[in-house]
């Protein structure tokens, strides 16, 4: 896009989907979750730290990786949605002691 200032930065489709997935997560996560974004230059496959608060007490902590898609790949019988993860990311997850929750936001609707 060109403005009176010249060519401006463009948002990629992946960035747009990531933004929409973040909005989806923030609108639908359980009330007991306290999300802390792990964004910036140190995002290596974990997007949030989540603490749960139950009856005013902090109970649990886990990490969350958010994936967004506008074209989910479903199994033949429609019972699950598949997501791609790099082998290096799976090896990284294997060494983490905290639980990791993969969350997929289906943005196709």
C-alpha positions in Angstrom: 0.0 0.0 0.0 1.3 3.4 -0.8 0.5 6.5 1.3 1.6 10.1 1.0 4.7 8.9 3.0 5.5 6.1 0.6 5.2 2.3 1.0 4.2 1.3 4.5 4.7 -2.1 6.3 2.2 -4.8 5.4 0.5 -7.2 7.7 1.1 -10.8 6.5 -1.7 -13.4 6.5 0.0 -15.3 9.3 0.2 -12.1 11.4 -3.5 -11.4 10.8 -4.5 -15.0 11.7 -2.3 -14.8 14.9 -4.0 -11.5 15.9 -7.5 -13.0 15.4 -6.5 -16.2 17.3 -5.3 -14.0 20.2 -8.7 -12.2 20.2 -10.5 -15.6 20.2 -8.5 -16.9 23.1 -9.0 -13.7 25.2 -12.7 -13.8 24.5 -13.3 -17.5 25.4 -10.7 -18.7 28.0 -12.0 -19.8 31.4 -12.5 -16.9 33.9 -10.1 -18.6 36.3 -7.2 -18.3 33.9 -4.7 -15.5 34.3 -2.8 -15.1 31.0 0.6 -13.6 30.6 1.8 -13.2 27.1 5.3 -14.6 26.3 5.8 -12.4 23.3 8.8 -10.6 21.9 12.0 -12.0 20.6 12.0 -15.0 23.0 8.9 -16.8 21.5 10.1 -20.3 20.8 6.8 -22.2 20.7 5.2 -21.0 23.9 2.8 -18.0 23.7 1.4 -17.7 27.2 2.0 -18.6 30.8 -1.3 -19.4 32.5 -2.0 -19.5 36.2 -5.4 -20.7 37.5 -7.1 -19.0 40.3 -9.8 -20.9 42.2 -11.6 -19.5 45.2 -9.1 -16.7 45.3 -6.1 -19.1 45.5 -3.6 -19.5 42.7 -3.7 -23.2 42.0 -1.8 -24.2 38.9 0.6 -23.0 36.3 1.1 -24.1 32.7 2.3 -22.9 29.3 0.0 -22.4 26.3 0.8 -22.5 22.6 -1.8 -20.8 20.5 -2.5 -21.8 16.9 -5.0 -20.2 14.6 -6.3 -21.4 11.3 -8.8 -20.3 8.7 -8.8 -23.7 7.0 -8.7 -26.5 9.7 -7.6 -30.0 8.6 -10.1 -32.4 10.0 -9.9 -36.2 10.2 -11.9 -38.3 7.7 -14.6 -38.8 10.3 -14.5 -35.2 11.6 -13.6 -36.3 15.1 -10.4 -34.2 15.5 -8.5 -31.4 13.9 -4.8 -31.8 13.0 -2.1 -29.2 13.4 1.5 -29.2 12.3 4.3 -28.9 14.8 8.0 -28.9 13.9 10.0 -31.8 15.3 12.3 -29.3 17.0 9.4 -27.8 18.8 8.2 -31.2 20.0 11.7 -32.0 21.3 11.7 -28.6 23.1 8.3 -29.4 24.7 9.6 -32.8 25.8 12.2 -31.1 28.0 9.8 -28.7 29.7 8.6 -29.7 33.1 5.4 -27.6 33.2 2.3 -28.8 31.3 1.8 -27.4 27.8 -1.6 -26.9 26.4 -2.0 -26.6 22.6 -5.0 -24.4 21.8 -6.3 -24.2 18.2 -8.6 -21.3 17.3 -10.8 -22.3 14.3 -11.3 -19.0 12.5 -13.1 -20.5 9.5 -16.6 -19.5 10.6 
